[in-house]
Amino acid sequence: MSTIHPKITEVLTHTFKVPVGEIHPGSTMDSLEMDSLAVAEFAVLIRETAGGDREFDHLAKDATLADISRFIYAAADGGARRVGGAAVMSNAR
């Protein structure tokens, strides 16, 4: 997948005021300087966007936006928690 899910970009720019120039497929929550509270809020917003009953509550801070975007598409299709070899979810707090 060569593009970032448009809703991810919208949430990051509008809700978290991340400059568009900093948003690219290789960006992580850490690289966007989002603290754990912001990551948790982002996870809730993404869960609302993706729908379904998949949990997005523990997004790994080192998952890239491309990983997260693939996870959203895989979740919509009933895919697994690991996408492209990258862990998108983490139980670490």
Secondary structure as GFF3:
##gff-version 3
##sequence-region A 1 93
A	DSSP	alpha_helix	6	10	.	.	.	ID=ss1
A	DSSP	pi_helix	11	15	.	.	.	ID=ss2
A	DSSP	three_ten_helix	20	22	.	.	.	ID=ss3
A	DSSP	alpha_helix	36	50	.	.	.	ID=ss4
A	DSSP	alpha_helix	65	76	.	.	.	ID=ss5
A	DSSP	beta_strand	82	83	.	.	.	ID=ss6
A	DSSP	beta_strand	86	87	.	.	.	ID=ss7
###
